[in-house]
Amino acid sequence: QVQLVQSGSEVKKPGASVKVSCKTSGYAFTSYFMHWVRQAPGQGPEWMGILDPSGGSTDYAQKFLGRVTMTRDTSTSTVYMELSSLRSEDTAVYYCARGGQFRKRPFDDWGQGTLVTVSS
Amino acid sequence: EIVLTQSPGTLSLSPGETATLSCRASQSISSGYLAWYQQKPGQAPRLLIYGASSRATGIPDRFTGSGSGTDFTLTISRLEPADFAVFYCQQYGDSTWTFGQGTKVEIQ
């Protein structure tokens, strides 16, 4: 079955960067788009960007342009999301979410989430 | 960017009743690219409905999605205790993916 297993919780200081990993299994890694979504405490989900694992191309939400980088390692079927210049408002649970084989698809499977806390 | 507005914010119902959740878009969503998710505390969202009205794998037929254009509805019939959660709509019709702010369905 499809599995998305994310790295553990992180505590960072303002201005630092964080890199979250998402190791996938159970499907053809390069055939499905991957998204990153975050959810601040008590808020709805917020889409951050999309990665095409086959070629590595990305599209980021306007809000995160210049601060987010999404990459993948095809040898380990793992995707990564790095967010820089962290501020307190970036405290949230970060999810990887598998899209479809075509771009315009919802998210069928999700990782378990990674809590990132930004605090001085 | 398409903005999604969900109503009501909270719905208080008893098991066995029917829940009707609304999701309104700031502009028409092409080809019904509208999904619904259920989220329970401490868990990731779970896909319920896609394409406005198609049920995801394993979702019982008590969950029904409908609507088009800018107005969409999720109906949950014969509420069971496991159904009580927060529900989000999501559009994926333009170049971004956006979510509504959620409707909480709680036990009355």
gemmi code that builds the backbone of each chain (N, CA, C; Angstrom):
import gemmi

chains = {
    "A": [
        ("GLN", (0.836, -1.189, 0.000), (0.000, 0.000, 0.000), (0.877, 1.248, 0.000)),
        ("VAL", (0.277, 2.363, -0.407), (0.994, 3.629, -0.452), (1.334, 4.084, 0.965)),
        ("GLN", (2.593, 4.461, 1.159), (3.020, 4.999, 2.455), (3.871, 6.238, 2.242)),
        ("LEU", (3.594, 7.256, 3.032), (4.389, 8.479, 3.053), (4.823, 8.680, 4.499)),
        ("VAL", (6.127, 8.540, 4.761), (6.625, 8.622, 6.128), (7.546, 9.831, 6.254)),
        ("GLN", (7.144, 10.760, 7.102), (7.859, 12.018, 7.244), (8.852, 11.989, 8.395)),
        ("SER", (9.783, 12.913, 8.358), (10.774, 13.048, 9.424), (10.124, 13.646, 10.675)),
        ("GLY", (10.876, 13.622, 11.764), (10.324, 13.986, 13.057), (10.237, 15.481, 13.309)),
        ("SER", (9.636, 15.813, 14.438), (9.401, 17.199, 14.823), (10.699, 17.985, 14.898)),
        ("GLU", (10.571, 19.288, 14.665), (11.718, 20.190, 14.676), (11.378, 21.426, 15.508)),
        ("VAL", (12.388, 21.945, 16.196), (12.272, 23.231, 16.880), (13.385, 24.120, 16.324)),
        ("LYS", (12.995, 25.269, 15.805), (13.956, 26.171, 15.174), (13.816, 27.591, 15.730)),
        ("LYS", (14.909, 28.319, 15.634), (14.880, 29.724, 16.040), (14.515, 30.594, 14.849)),
        ("PRO", (13.934, 31.745, 15.103), (13.612, 32.663, 14.002), (14.842, 32.956, 13.162)),
        ("GLY", (14.633, 32.967, 11.835), (15.727, 33.215, 10.911), (16.403, 31.961, 10.406)),
        ("ALA", (16.186, 30.849, 11.073), (16.808, 29.594, 10.663), (16.034, 28.955, 9.513)),
        ("SER", (16.548, 27.807, 9.047), (15.879, 27.025, 8.008), (15.525, 25.653, 8.562)),
        ("VAL", (14.546, 25.029, 7.925), (14.179, 23.664, 8.292), (14.015, 22.855, 7.013)),
        ("LYS", (14.412, 21.588, 7.073), (14.250, 20.689, 5.927), (13.512, 19.452, 6.405)),
        ("VAL", (12.355, 19.202, 5.800), (11.498, 18.076, 6.149), (11.553, 17.047, 5.032)),
        ("SER", (11.655, 15.798, 5.393), (11.692, 14.738, 4.393), (10.407, 13.919, 4.406)),
        ("CYS", (10.156, 13.260, 3.290), (8.959, 12.429, 3.115), (9.366, 11.230, 2.277)),
        ("LYS", (9.525, 10.079, 2.936), (9.949, 8.866, 2.227), (8.722, 8.100, 1.769)),
        ("THR", (8.685, 7.789, 0.485), (7.502, 7.151, -0.083), (7.759, 5.684, -0.418)),
        ("SER", (6.693, 4.919, -0.488), (6.770, 3.525, -0.904), (5.397, 3.067, -1.354)),
        ("GLY", (5.379, 1.945, -2.079), (4.116, 1.342, -2.460), (3.539, 1.802, -3.789)),
        ("TYR", (4.289, 2.636, -4.511), (3.808, 3.089, -5.818), (4.995, 3.567, -6.645)),
        ("ALA", (4.725, 3.868, -7.918), (5.778, 4.347, -8.824), (6.075, 5.814, -8.516)),
        ("PHE", (7.196, 6.041, -7.832), (7.539, 7.366, -7.288), (7.502, 8.472, -8.332)),
        ("THR", (8.039, 8.209, -9.510), (8.157, 9.277, -10.511), (6.869, 9.521, -11.286)),
        ("SER", (5.841, 8.754, -11.023), (4.602, 8.859, -11.804), (3.538, 9.753, -11.172)),
        ("TYR", (3.745, 10.192, -9.952), (2.728, 10.956, -9.230), (3.324, 12.269, -8.706)),
        ("PHE", (2.591, 13.357, -8.945), (2.988, 14.634, -8.385), (2.956, 14.563, -6.852)),
        ("MET", (3.808, 15.377, -6.244), (3.825, 15.463, -4.787), (3.648, 16.924, -4.376)),
        ("HIS", (2.845, 17.123, -3.336), (2.577, 18.455, -2.821), (3.068, 18.564, -1.379)),
        ("TRP", (3.263, 19.800, -0.973), (3.493, 20.109, 0.450), (2.395, 21.062, 0.910)),
        ("VAL", (1.857, 20.759, 2.068), (0.749, 21.501, 2.664), (1.099, 21.743, 4.121)),
        ("ARG", (0.776, 22.911, 4.628), (0.993, 23.127, 6.050), (-0.313, 23.532, 6.727)),
        ("GLN", (-0.340, 23.333, 8.017), (-1.549, 23.643, 8.780), (-1.132, 24.225, 10.126)),
        ("ALA", (-1.378, 25.514, 10.287), (-1.090, 26.187, 11.557), (-2.120, 25.758, 12.598)),
        ("PRO", (-1.786, 25.876, 13.867), (-2.711, 25.449, 14.928), (-4.093, 26.086, 14.782)),
        ("GLY", (-5.124, 25.244, 14.719), (-6.494, 25.727, 14.643), (-6.913, 26.298, 13.306)),
        ("GLN", (-6.045, 26.160, 12.301), (-6.341, 26.724, 10.979), (-6.580, 25.635, 9.939)),
        ("GLY", (-7.060, 26.038, 8.782), (-7.233, 25.096, 7.686), (-5.904, 24.836, 6.994)),
        ("PRO", (-5.865, 23.814, 6.154), (-4.635, 23.518, 5.409), (-4.293, 24.634, 4.432)),
        ("GLU", (-3.004, 24.763, 4.157), (-2.511, 25.793, 3.230), (-1.526, 25.140, 2.275)),
        ("TRP", (-1.832, 25.229, 0.983), (-0.973, 24.625, -0.022), (0.295, 25.448, -0.217)),
        ("MET", (1.451, 24.731, -0.262), (2.728, 25.423, -0.389), (3.350, 25.278, -1.772)),
        ("GLY", (3.138, 24.129, -2.395), (3.751, 23.952, -3.701), (3.661, 22.520, -4.185)),
        ("ILE", (4.062, 22.314, -5.427), (3.994, 21.020, -6.095), (5.336, 20.675, -6.710)),
        ("LEU", (5.654, 19.391, -6.666), (6.890, 18.872, -7.236), (6.552, 17.740, -8.193)),
        ("ASP", (7.172, 17.783, -9.368), (7.055, 16.665, -10.295), (8.276, 15.784, -10.104)),
        ("PRO", (8.132, 14.620, -9.462), (9.297, 13.791, -9.144), (10.035, 13.248, -10.372)),
        ("SER", (9.394, 13.233, -11.516), (10.061, 12.657, -12.679), (11.182, 13.551, -13.172)),
        ("GLY", (10.956, 14.847, -13.203), (11.989, 15.754, -13.682), (12.490, 16.721, -12.643)),
        ("GLY", (11.787, 16.804, -11.536), (12.179, 17.704, -10.459), (11.621, 19.106, -10.557)),
        ("SER", (10.773, 19.376, -11.561), (10.235, 20.738, -11.690), (9.280, 21.042, -10.548)),
        ("THR", (9.187, 22.320, -10.230), (8.371, 22.753, -9.093), (7.539, 23.978, -9.439)),
        ("ASP", (6.452, 24.153, -8.703), (5.679, 25.385, -8.695), (5.341, 25.678, -7.245)),
        ("TYR", (5.606, 26.920, -6.839), (5.380, 27.279, -5.454), (4.244, 28.287, -5.334)),
        ("ALA", (3.526, 28.226, -4.219), (2.524, 29.243, -3.934), (3.211, 30.600, -3.813)),
        ("GLN", (2.531, 31.616, -4.293), (3.103, 32.972, -4.312), (3.647, 33.363, -2.941)),
        ("LYS", (2.918, 32.984, -1.906), (3.268, 33.369, -0.542), (4.646, 32.885, -0.123)),
        ("PHE", (5.103, 31.771, -0.694), (6.340, 31.148, -0.236), (7.501, 31.329, -1.215)),
        ("LEU", (7.246, 32.024, -2.315), (8.311, 32.232, -3.303), (9.526, 32.882, -2.667)),
        ("GLY", (10.684, 32.301, -2.955), (11.925, 32.826, -2.405), (12.313, 32.222, -1.069)),
        ("ARG", (11.371, 31.529, -0.419), (11.673, 30.938, 0.895), (11.596, 29.421, 0.906)),
        ("VAL", (10.914, 28.832, -0.073), (10.713, 27.385, -0.065), (11.444, 26.735, -1.233)),
        ("THR", (11.969, 25.554, -0.986), (12.611, 24.757, -2.020), (12.166, 23.309, -1.854)),
        ("MET", (11.641, 22.739, -2.922), (11.210, 21.337, -2.909), (12.102, 20.542, -3.846)),
        ("THR", (12.607, 19.431, -3.357), (13.511, 18.594, -4.134), (13.136, 17.132, -3.941)),
        ("ARG", (13.780, 16.269, -4.750), (13.535, 14.851, -4.586), (14.804, 14.065, -4.843)),
        ("ASP", (14.812, 12.844, -4.293), (15.895, 11.895, -4.512), (15.247, 10.636, -5.068)),
        ("THR", (15.401, 10.410, -6.347), (14.730, 9.266, -6.967), (15.336, 7.934, -6.510)),
        ("SER", (16.580, 7.952, -6.049), (17.204, 6.692, -5.636), (16.595, 6.154, -4.344)),
        ("THR", (16.009, 7.051, -3.550), (15.395, 6.632, -2.285), (13.895, 6.930, -2.246)),
        ("SER", (13.345, 7.413, -3.353), (11.909, 7.738, -3.428), (11.492, 8.691, -2.302)),
        ("THR", (12.311, 9.690, -2.100), (12.089, 10.645, -1.011), (11.982, 12.055, -1.569)),
        ("VAL", (11.052, 12.814, -1.030), (10.934, 14.228, -1.370), (11.269, 15.059, -0.140)),
        ("TYR", (11.725, 16.280, -0.405), (12.151, 17.171, 0.666), (11.514, 18.546, 0.477)),
        ("MET", (11.278, 19.202, 1.591), (10.796, 20.582, 1.588), (11.653, 21.372, 2.561)),
        ("GLU", (12.302, 22.415, 2.045), (13.116, 23.273, 2.902), (12.494, 24.662, 2.927)),
        ("LEU", (12.303, 25.188, 4.118), (11.743, 26.523, 4.300), (12.763, 27.358, 5.070)),
        ("SER", (13.102, 28.515, 4.527), (14.135, 29.353, 5.123), (13.546, 30.607, 5.774)),
        ("SER", (14.416, 31.361, 6.426), (14.023, 32.619, 7.086), (12.781, 32.427, 7.945)),
        ("LEU", (12.819, 31.414, 8.775), (11.644, 31.057, 9.575), (11.248, 32.169, 10.535)),
        ("ARG", (9.941, 32.325, 10.711), (9.388, 33.237, 11.690), (8.329, 32.499, 12.489)),
        ("SER", (7.878, 33.135, 13.547), (6.948, 32.452, 14.450), (5.680, 31.994, 13.726)),
        ("GLU", (5.272, 32.754, 12.716), (4.052, 32.400, 11.970), (4.214, 31.121, 11.144)),
        ("ASP", (5.430, 30.624, 11.018), (5.661, 29.377, 10.284), (5.468, 28.150, 11.176)),
        ("THR", (5.188, 28.367, 12.448), (4.882, 27.240, 13.333), (3.621, 26.543, 12.837)),
        ("ALA", (3.766, 25.263, 12.496), (2.666, 24.534, 11.874), (3.045, 23.064, 11.744)),
        ("VAL", (2.055, 22.258, 11.397), (2.315, 20.885, 10.964), (2.457, 20.909, 9.444)),
        ("TYR", (3.535, 20.324, 8.963), (3.822, 20.284, 7.536), (3.575, 18.865, 7.024)),
        ("TYR", (2.804, 18.772, 5.943), (2.454, 17.479, 5.351), (2.977, 17.373, 3.921)),
        ("CYS", (3.452, 16.192, 3.549), (3.562, 15.870, 2.141), (2.261, 15.163, 1.754)),
        ("ALA", (1.824, 15.375, 0.533), (0.561, 14.798, 0.083), (0.704, 14.392, -1.379)),
        ("ARG", (0.330, 13.165, -1.672), (0.488, 12.664, -3.033), (-0.678, 13.112, -3.902)),
        ("GLY", (-0.339, 13.723, -5.017), (-1.363, 14.094, -5.983), (-1.600, 12.954, -6.950)),
        ("GLY", (-1.995, 13.303, -8.150), (-2.294, 12.282, -9.137), (-1.208, 12.160, -10.187)),
        ("GLN", (-1.483, 11.328, -11.172), (-0.577, 11.195, -12.307), (-0.744, 12.372, -13.268)),
        ("PHE", (-1.879, 13.034, -13.140), (-2.115, 14.265, -13.875), (-2.121, 15.420, -12.872)),
        ("ARG", (-1.764, 16.585, -13.350), (-1.572, 17.709, -12.447), (-2.839, 18.081, -11.671)),
        ("LYS", (-3.966, 18.151, -12.375), (-5.201, 18.611, -11.740), (-5.910, 17.452, -11.048)),
        ("ARG", (-5.400, 17.123, -9.885), (-5.962, 16.060, -9.068), (-5.881, 16.474, -7.612)),
        ("PRO", (-6.796, 15.942, -6.790), (-6.687, 16.219, -5.343), (-5.612, 15.335, -4.724)),
        ("PHE", (-5.610, 15.275, -3.404), (-4.539, 14.582, -2.697), (-5.069, 13.275, -2.095)),
        ("ASP", (-4.662, 12.164, -2.673), (-5.181, 10.862, -2.257), (-4.551, 10.341, -0.970)),
        ("ASP", (-3.279, 10.636, -0.779), (-2.562, 10.088, 0.374), (-1.711, 11.178, 1.005)),
        ("TRP", (-1.604, 11.113, 2.303), (-0.873, 12.117, 3.073), (0.148, 11.463, 3.992)),
        ("GLY", (1.230, 12.179, 4.251), (2.141, 11.767, 5.306), (1.503, 12.014, 6.666)),
        ("GLN", (2.205, 11.606, 7.699), (1.646, 11.723, 9.046), (1.794, 13.130, 9.619)),
        ("GLY", (2.571, 13.966, 8.934), (2.773, 15.333, 9.389), (4.042, 15.488, 10.203)),
        ("THR", (4.647, 16.663, 10.093), (5.841, 17.015, 10.857), (5.601, 18.357, 11.524)),
        ("LEU", (5.643, 18.384, 12.826), (5.452, 19.635, 13.553), (6.747, 20.435, 13.543)),
        ("VAL", (6.661, 21.647, 13.036), (7.787, 22.570, 13.069), (7.414, 23.728, 13.992)),
        ("THR", (8.191, 23.914, 15.023), (7.949, 24.987, 15.982), (9.056, 26.009, 15.844)),
        ("VAL", (8.664, 27.266, 15.643), (9.631, 28.355, 15.531), (9.503, 29.227, 16.771)),
        ("SER", (10.566, 29.232, 17.563), (10.519, 29.969, 18.823), (11.918, 30.370, 19.245)),
        ("SER", (11.998, 31.565, 19.786), (13.294, 32.033, 20.274), (13.576, 31.490, 21.677)),
    ],
    "B": [
        ("GLU", (-6.258, 34.051, -7.398), (-6.434, 32.861, -6.570), (-7.904, 32.709, -6.168)),
        ("ILE", (-8.396, 31.503, -6.284), (-9.793, 31.228, -5.921), (-9.894, 31.087, -4.400)),
        ("VAL", (-10.800, 31.847, -3.808), (-11.039, 31.781, -2.361), (-12.293, 30.949, -2.114)),
        ("LEU", (-12.189, 30.027, -1.170), (-13.314, 29.160, -0.812), (-13.842, 29.545, 0.563)),
        ("THR", (-15.154, 29.737, 0.660), (-15.794, 30.098, 1.917), (-16.761, 28.991, 2.323)),
        ("GLN", (-16.525, 28.400, 3.480), (-17.367, 27.305, 3.956), (-18.344, 27.799, 5.014)),
        ("SER", (-19.521, 27.197, 5.003), (-20.532, 27.509, 6.014), (-21.352, 26.272, 6.317)),
        ("PRO", (-21.878, 26.170, 7.551), (-21.564, 27.059, 8.678), (-20.187, 26.744, 9.245)),
        ("GLY", (-19.751, 27.524, 10.219), (-18.477, 27.238, 10.860), (-18.539, 25.989, 11.715)),
        ("THR", (-19.669, 25.826, 12.406), (-19.883, 24.651, 13.250), (-21.300, 24.158, 13.062)),
        ("LEU", (-21.451, 22.846, 13.044), (-22.750, 22.199, 12.903), (-22.895, 21.222, 14.068)),
        ("SER", (-23.911, 21.427, 14.891), (-24.143, 20.548, 16.044), (-25.309, 19.628, 15.741)),
        ("LEU", (-25.020, 18.344, 15.628), (-26.033, 17.367, 15.238), (-25.918, 16.107, 16.093)),
        ("SER", (-26.937, 15.277, 16.027), (-26.944, 14.003, 16.747), (-26.705, 12.857, 15.776)),
        ("PRO", (-26.152, 11.745, 16.253), (-26.018, 10.570, 15.379), (-27.366, 10.209, 14.761)),
        ("GLY", (-27.310, 9.834, 13.478), (-28.529, 9.485, 12.755), (-29.088, 10.630, 11.934)),
        ("GLU", (-28.687, 11.863, 12.272), (-29.163, 13.017, 11.523), (-28.342, 13.218, 10.244)),
        ("THR", (-28.776, 14.208, 9.447), (-28.106, 14.529, 8.188), (-27.385, 15.865, 8.299)),
        ("ALA", (-26.124, 15.879, 7.850), (-25.333, 17.108, 7.846), (-25.251, 17.656, 6.425)),
        ("THR", (-25.453, 18.958, 6.296), (-25.346, 19.614, 4.992), (-24.332, 20.743, 5.110)),
        ("LEU", (-23.204, 20.593, 4.388), (-22.103, 21.542, 4.454), (-21.986, 22.266, 3.122)),
        ("SER", (-21.688, 23.558, 3.188), (-21.620, 24.376, 1.986), (-20.206, 24.897, 1.745)),
        ("CYS", (-19.854, 25.028, 0.478), (-18.567, 25.576, 0.061), (-18.834, 26.475, -1.140)),
        ("ARG", (-18.528, 27.754, -0.979), (-18.763, 28.716, -2.056), (-17.431, 29.275, -2.540)),
        ("ALA", (-17.248, 29.314, -3.868), (-16.007, 29.785, -4.464), (-16.139, 31.220, -4.955)),
        ("SER", (-15.026, 31.949, -4.932), (-15.024, 33.356, -5.345), (-15.136, 33.509, -6.871)),
        ("GLN", (-14.870, 32.432, -7.594), (-15.074, 32.397, -9.037), (-15.334, 30.960, -9.444)),
        ("SER", (-15.877, 30.787, -10.619), (-16.282, 29.460, -11.056), (-15.095, 28.496, -11.101)),
        ("ILE", (-15.323, 27.289, -10.599), (-14.289, 26.254, -10.596), (-14.484, 25.381, -11.835)),
        ("SER", (-13.477, 25.379, -12.679), (-13.599, 24.674, -13.952), (-13.725, 23.170, -13.750)),
        ("SER", (-14.576, 22.564, -14.567), (-14.730, 21.109, -14.627), (-15.005, 20.459, -13.278)),
        ("GLY", (-15.575, 21.227, -12.367), (-15.910, 20.652, -11.075), (-14.721, 20.143, -10.290)),
        ("TYR", (-13.576, 20.812, -10.423), (-12.371, 20.366, -9.715), (-12.455, 20.779, -8.237)),
        ("LEU", (-13.381, 20.123, -7.525), (-13.642, 20.439, -6.131), (-13.615, 19.143, -5.332)),
        ("ALA", (-12.875, 19.155, -4.231), (-12.750, 17.972, -3.376), (-13.178, 18.304, -1.951)),
        ("TRP", (-13.517, 17.263, -1.223), (-13.854, 17.378, 0.194), (-12.964, 16.429, 0.986)),
        ("TYR", (-12.527, 16.897, 2.147), (-11.687, 16.107, 3.041), (-12.298, 16.092, 4.441)),
        ("GLN", (-12.026, 15.032, 5.164), (-12.393, 14.924, 6.573), (-11.100, 14.899, 7.385)),
        ("GLN", (-11.069, 15.631, 8.482), (-9.895, 15.612, 9.344), (-10.311, 15.441, 10.799)),
        ("LYS", (-9.712, 14.457, 11.446), (-9.918, 14.231, 12.870), (-8.703, 14.736, 13.635)),
        ("PRO", (-8.874, 15.056, 14.925), (-7.759, 15.620, 15.699), (-6.511, 14.757, 15.642)),
        ("GLY", (-5.378, 15.398, 15.367), (-4.099, 14.708, 15.332), (-3.851, 13.869, 14.098)),
        ("GLN", (-4.757, 13.939, 13.125), (-4.598, 13.148, 11.903), (-4.503, 14.058, 10.685)),
        ("ALA", (-3.955, 13.496, 9.607), (-3.944, 14.200, 8.333), (-5.344, 14.179, 7.730)),
        ("PRO", (-5.645, 15.115, 6.872), (-6.932, 15.067, 6.160), (-7.056, 13.786, 5.340)),
        ("ARG", (-8.311, 13.345, 5.150), (-8.599, 12.161, 4.349), (-9.522, 12.565, 3.211)),
        ("LEU", (-9.171, 12.175, 1.996), (-9.985, 12.515, 0.830), (-11.300, 11.758, 0.863)),
        ("LEU", (-12.397, 12.494, 0.733), (-13.734, 11.895, 0.685), (-14.318, 11.932, -0.722)),
        ("ILE", (-14.305, 13.116, -1.324), (-14.979, 13.391, -2.585), (-14.024, 14.133, -3.497)),
        ("TYR", (-14.025, 13.802, -4.787), (-13.271, 14.552, -5.775), (-14.155, 14.762, -6.997)),
        ("GLY", (-13.767, 15.701, -7.847), (-14.585, 15.999, -9.006), (-16.001, 16.409, -8.629)),
        ("ALA", (-16.122, 17.039, -7.471), (-17.383, 17.540, -6.905), (-18.329, 16.449, -6.414)),
        ("SER", (-18.337, 15.272, -7.057), (-19.358, 14.285, -6.698), (-18.887, 12.834, -6.696)),
        ("SER", (-17.634, 12.579, -6.998), (-17.134, 11.199, -7.025), (-16.546, 10.833, -5.670)),
        ("ARG", (-16.969, 9.686, -5.138), (-16.430, 9.250, -3.862), (-15.055, 8.611, -4.030)),
        ("ALA", (-14.151, 8.923, -3.111), (-12.832, 8.303, -3.116), (-12.959, 6.840, -2.689)),
        ("THR", (-11.909, 6.095, -2.901), (-11.907, 4.671, -2.590), (-12.250, 4.428, -1.121)),
        ("GLY", (-13.224, 3.553, -0.905), (-13.564, 3.157, 0.456), (-14.506, 4.087, 1.196)),
        ("ILE", (-14.951, 5.141, 0.552), (-15.850, 6.096, 1.220), (-17.297, 5.621, 1.054)),
        ("PRO", (-18.026, 5.486, 2.164), (-19.407, 4.968, 2.072), (-20.331, 5.937, 1.352)),
        ("ASP", (-21.435, 5.377, 0.849), (-22.352, 6.198, 0.057), (-23.198, 7.133, 0.914)),
        ("ARG", (-22.966, 7.136, 2.224), (-23.622, 8.139, 3.077), (-23.038, 9.543, 2.807)),
        ("PHE", (-21.872, 9.580, 2.182), (-21.229, 10.852, 1.840), (-21.540, 11.177, 0.381)),
        ("THR", (-22.167, 12.329, 0.157), (-22.560, 12.716, -1.195), (-22.106, 14.142, -1.482)),
        ("GLY", (-21.397, 14.314, -2.593), (-21.000, 15.641, -3.017), (-21.829, 16.079, -4.211)),
        ("SER", (-22.134, 17.379, -4.239), (-22.908, 17.903, -5.358), (-22.500, 19.350, -5.598)),
        ("GLY", (-22.999, 19.892, -6.731), (-22.752, 21.293, -7.037), (-21.915, 21.494, -8.274)),
        ("SER", (-21.838, 22.758, -8.702), (-21.047, 23.137, -9.863), (-20.851, 24.648, -9.847)),
        ("GLY", (-19.939, 25.099, -10.712), (-19.712, 26.541, -10.792), (-19.061, 27.091, -9.536)),
        ("THR", (-19.850, 27.791, -8.731), (-19.307, 28.395, -7.510), (-19.926, 27.829, -6.225)),
        ("ASP", (-20.931, 26.990, -6.332), (-21.622, 26.490, -5.143), (-21.603, 24.977, -5.059)),
        ("PHE", (-21.066, 24.477, -3.960), (-20.893, 23.045, -3.772), (-21.387, 22.642, -2.383)),
        ("THR", (-21.835, 21.382, -2.286), (-22.404, 20.879, -1.036), (-21.886, 19.481, -0.752)),
        ("LEU", (-21.597, 19.236, 0.515), (-21.310, 17.881, 1.004), (-22.443, 17.504, 1.949)),
        ("THR", (-23.086, 16.390, 1.654), (-24.171, 15.895, 2.498), (-23.736, 14.576, 3.128)),
        ("ILE", (-23.893, 14.502, 4.444), (-23.564, 13.266, 5.163), (-24.858, 12.749, 5.785)),
        ("SER", (-25.333, 11.631, 5.294), (-26.591, 11.059, 5.781), (-26.329, 10.109, 6.936)),
        ("ARG", (-27.341, 9.977, 7.797), (-27.295, 8.990, 8.896), (-25.947, 9.071, 9.626)),
        ("LEU", (-25.667, 10.224, 10.189), (-24.387, 10.460, 10.866), (-24.062, 9.356, 11.866)),
        ("GLU", (-22.830, 8.891, 11.777), (-22.326, 7.901, 12.729), (-21.300, 8.587, 13.642)),
        ("PRO", (-21.059, 8.028, 14.821), (-20.099, 8.666, 15.755), (-18.737, 8.955, 15.124)),
        ("ALA", (-18.268, 8.070, 14.228), (-16.952, 8.261, 13.605), (-16.937, 9.395, 12.586)),
        ("ASP", (-18.102, 9.919, 12.215), (-18.171, 10.977, 11.201), (-17.857, 12.355, 11.765)),
        ("PHE", (-17.948, 12.512, 13.077), (-17.797, 13.832, 13.670), (-16.335, 14.273, 13.579)),
        ("ALA", (-16.124, 15.408, 12.911), (-14.771, 15.847, 12.556), (-14.873, 17.232, 11.929)),
        ("VAL", (-13.746, 17.699, 11.387), (-13.728, 18.941, 10.619), (-13.636, 18.579, 9.133)),
        ("PHE", (-14.398, 19.283, 8.314), (-14.447, 19.002, 6.885), (-13.965, 20.229, 6.116)),
        ("TYR", (-13.127, 19.971, 5.115), (-12.579, 21.037, 4.292), (-12.917, 20.780, 2.830)),
        ("CYS", (-13.254, 21.855, 2.112), (-13.325, 21.754, 0.665), (-12.000, 22.275, 0.097)),
        ("GLN", (-11.701, 21.840, -1.104), (-10.454, 22.204, -1.791), (-10.740, 22.327, -3.271)),
        ("GLN", (-10.213, 23.368, -3.903), (-10.330, 23.470, -5.354), (-8.966, 23.218, -5.984)),
        ("TYR", (-8.988, 22.583, -7.141), (-7.740, 22.316, -7.856), (-7.922, 22.603, -9.341)),
        ("GLY", (-8.777, 23.568, -9.644), (-9.097, 23.893, -11.026), (-8.206, 24.920, -11.685)),
        ("ASP", (-7.526, 25.748, -10.886), (-6.606, 26.704, -11.502), (-5.181, 26.243, -11.221)),
        ("SER", (-4.228, 27.133, -11.273), (-2.831, 26.703, -11.150), (-2.381, 26.529, -9.714)),
        ("THR", (-3.313, 26.707, -8.784), (-2.986, 26.496, -7.375), (-4.041, 25.584, -6.762)),
        ("TRP", (-3.787, 25.176, -5.555), (-4.725, 24.348, -4.803), (-5.076, 25.125, -3.525)),
        ("THR", (-6.326, 25.440, -3.325), (-6.705, 26.199, -2.143), (-7.784, 25.460, -1.361)),
        ("PHE", (-7.787, 25.694, -0.045), (-8.728, 25.053, 0.866), (-9.662, 26.097, 1.475)),
        ("GLY", (-10.835, 25.638, 1.853), (-11.702, 26.456, 2.682), (-11.215, 26.437, 4.117)),
        ("GLN", (-11.899, 27.216, 4.966), (-11.466, 27.333, 6.361), (-12.030, 26.238, 7.247)),
        ("GLY", (-12.945, 25.449, 6.700), (-13.436, 24.285, 7.422), (-14.792, 24.443, 8.072)),
        ("THR", (-15.504, 23.337, 8.202), (-16.747, 23.246, 8.977), (-16.571, 22.112, 9.983)),
        ("LYS", (-16.792, 22.425, 11.251), (-16.706, 21.410, 12.280), (-18.086, 20.809, 12.507)),
        ("VAL", (-18.189, 19.499, 12.399), (-19.431, 18.784, 12.697), (-19.242, 18.133, 14.065)),
        ("GLU", (-19.987, 18.639, 15.041), (-19.821, 18.150, 16.407), (-21.091, 17.479, 16.903)),
        ("ILE", (-20.908, 16.640, 17.909), (-22.043, 15.924, 18.498), (-22.828, 16.875, 19.400)),
        ("GLN", (-24.115, 16.942, 19.149), (-24.975, 17.825, 19.936), (-25.220, 17.229, 21.324)),
    ],
}
model = gemmi.Model(1)
for chain_id, residues in chains.items():
    chain = gemmi.Chain(chain_id)
    for i, (resn, *xyz) in enumerate(residues, 1):
        res = gemmi.Residue()
        res.name, res.seqid = resn, gemmi.SeqId(i, " ")
        for name, pos in zip(("N", "CA", "C"), xyz):
            atom = gemmi.Atom()
            atom.name, atom.element = name, gemmi.Element(name[0])
            atom.pos, atom.b_iso = gemmi.Position(*pos), 0.0
            res.add_atom(atom)
        chain.add_residue(res)
    model.add_chain(chain)
structure = gemmi.Structure()
structure.add_model(model)
structure.setup_entities()
